[in-house]
Amino acid sequence: MKVLKSIDNYFGRHLGQVHHLSSLMYLTSDENFEIRQVAMEIIGKLADKNPSIVLPTMRQSFKNLLKELQSGVDPRLKEETVLTISVFLRAFPLHRIVPPFVRTMIRALPLDCDVRLTTASMEALGELCTVMRQNILSHVDELLPVIILNLQDRSSRKKQEIAVRTVHLDNL
């Protein structure tokens, strides 16, 4: 884990090569959640260095994350999947992959579950709104009621904070 976290932009030129990327891609399937997240962050940064290799693989990875989210039953694993999606959405070079999957992602996000999972989903939704900017407006009718419901939920301050960030003017 420490080795992954110590990788910075200096190594980007080398890690963007095919044989190194395949090792990093393998880490996105690791059983350790933190390793998966750090690997996703690194690969997101490398997408500009070698997009012809990174983008198709990350597109498939994103599709797999959405499938896991749709078919998963364990709330902890679903939460990890949603958090991994958030990391994916924060990587600017990967933003061009997202538009075809917006509707699927909105429908797959568990926005009415336990507090932790709903909070993670609201965070991912906020990231999605940031990525899509004005293009998310066509989905406002299905998103706004969920966001308002979470804003009004007094059982979790964290849910309310995330809902406020999601509805921030830069997003919606």
C-alpha positions in Angstrom: 0.0 0.0 0.0 2.8 2.4 0.9 4.4 1.8 -2.5 1.2 2.6 -4.3 0.7 5.8 -2.3 4.2 7.0 -3.0 3.8 6.9 -6.8 3.6 10.4 -8.1 3.6 12.2 -11.5 7.3 11.7 -11.8 6.7 8.0 -12.6 3.8 8.7 -15.0 5.9 8.5 -18.1 7.0 5.0 -17.2 3.8 3.7 -15.7 1.9 4.7 -18.8 3.6 1.9 -20.7 1.5 -1.1 -21.5 3.3 -3.6 -19.4 3.1 -1.4 -16.3 -0.5 -0.5 -16.9 -1.6 -4.1 -17.0 -0.2 -4.6 -13.5 -2.0 -1.5 -12.2 -5.2 -2.6 -13.9 -4.9 -5.9 -12.0 -4.8 -4.0 -8.8 -8.2 -2.5 -9.4 -9.6 -6.0 -8.7 -7.6 -6.5 -5.5 -9.5 -7.8 -2.5 -8.3 -4.9 -0.4 -10.6 -1.9 -0.9 -7.8 0.7 -0.3 -5.5 -0.8 -2.8 -8.4 -0.8 -5.4 -9.0 2.9 -4.7 -5.3 4.0 -4.9 -4.9 2.0 -8.1 -7.9 3.7 -9.6 -6.5 7.1 -8.7 -3.2 6.3 -10.3 -4.7 4.9 -13.5 -7.0 8.0 -13.7 -3.9 10.2 -13.7 -2.3 8.0 -16.4 -5.2 8.2 -18.8 -3.7 11.3 -20.3 -0.3 9.6 -20.8 -1.6 6.6 -22.8 -5.3 7.0 -23.5 -5.4 4.3 -26.2 -4.6 1.7 -23.6 -6.2 3.2 -20.5 -9.5 4.4 -21.7 -10.9 1.1 -23.2 -9.8 -0.8 -20.1 -11.3 1.8 -17.8 -14.5 1.9 -19.8 -14.9 -1.9 -19.2 -13.9 -1.4 -15.5 -16.6 1.3 -15.1 -19.2 -1.0 -16.7 -18.2 -3.7 -14.3 -18.5 -1.4 -11.3 -22.0 -0.5 -12.5 -22.9 -4.2 -12.9 -21.6 -4.9 -9.4 -23.7 -2.1 -8.1 -26.8 -3.3 -9.8 -26.5 -7.0 -8.8 -24.8 -6.7 -5.4 -26.6 -7.7 -2.2 -24.0 -7.0 0.5 -24.3 -3.3 1.7 -20.6 -3.1 2.6 -19.5 -4.3 -0.9 -22.0 -2.0 -2.5 -20.7 0.9 -0.5 -17.1 0.1 -1.6 -18.3 -0.1 -5.2 -20.0 3.3 -4.9 -16.9 4.8 -3.3 -14.7 3.4 -6.1 -17.1 4.9 -8.7 -16.6 8.3 -6.9 -12.8 7.9 -7.2 -13.3 7.1 -10.9 -15.4 10.2 -11.4 -12.8 12.4 -9.7 -10.2 11.5 -12.4 -10.6 14.2 -15.0 -9.1 12.2 -17.9 -11.7 9.5 -17.4 -14.7 12.0 -17.7 -15.1 11.2 -21.4 -16.1 7.6 -20.5 -19.0 8.6 -18.3 -21.7 10.2 -20.6 -23.1 7.0 -22.1 -23.6 5.5 -18.6 -25.3 8.4 -16.8 -28.8 6.9 -16.9 -27.6 3.5 -15.8 -25.6 5.0 -13.0 -28.5 7.1 -11.7 -30.7 4.1 -11.6 -28.1 1.8 -10.0 -27.1 4.2 -7.2 -28.8 3.0 -4.0 -30.2 6.3 -2.7 -32.7 4.9 -0.2 -30.7 2.4 1.9 -28.8 2.6 5.2 -27.1 5.8 6.1 -23.5 4.9 5.0 -24.6 3.5 1.6 -26.9 6.4 0.9 -24.2 8.9 1.9 -21.7 7.2 -0.4 -24.3 7.2 -3.2 -25.1 10.9 -2.7 -21.3 11.6 -2.9 -21.1 9.7 -6.2 -24.1 11.5 -7.5 -22.4 14.8 -6.6 -19.3 13.7 -8.5 -21.5 12.7 -11.5 -23.1 16.1 -11.5 -19.7 17.7 -11.5 -18.6 15.6 -14.4 -21.7 16.1 -16.5 -22.3 19.8 -15.6 -25.2 21.2 -17.7 -25.9 17.8 -19.3 -27.2 16.5 -16.0 -30.2 18.9 -16.2 -32.1 16.3 -18.3 -32.1 14.1 -15.2 -33.1 16.7 -12.6 -36.7 15.4 -12.4 -35.5 12.1 -11.0 -32.6 13.4 -9.0 -34.1 16.4 -7.2 -36.7 14.5 -5.1 -34.0 12.1 -3.8 -31.7 15.0 -3.0 -34.4 16.9 -1.2 -35.4 13.8 0.7 -31.8 13.5 1.9 -31.6 17.2 2.7 -34.6 16.8 5.0 -33.3 13.6 6.7 -32.5 14.7 10.2 -31.1 11.3 11.2 -27.8 11.9 9.5 -25.9 15.2 9.4 -23.4 13.7 6.9 -26.2 12.8 4.5 -27.5 16.4 4.7 -24.0 17.8 4.1 -23.4 15.5 1.1 -26.9 16.4 -0.3 -26.0 20.1 0.0 -22.7 19.5 -1.9 -24.6 17.6 -4.5 -27.1 20.4 -5.2 -24.4 23.0 -5.1 -24.9 25.5 -7.9 -21.8 24.3 -9.8 -23.4 20.9 -10.0 -27.1 21.4 -10.8 
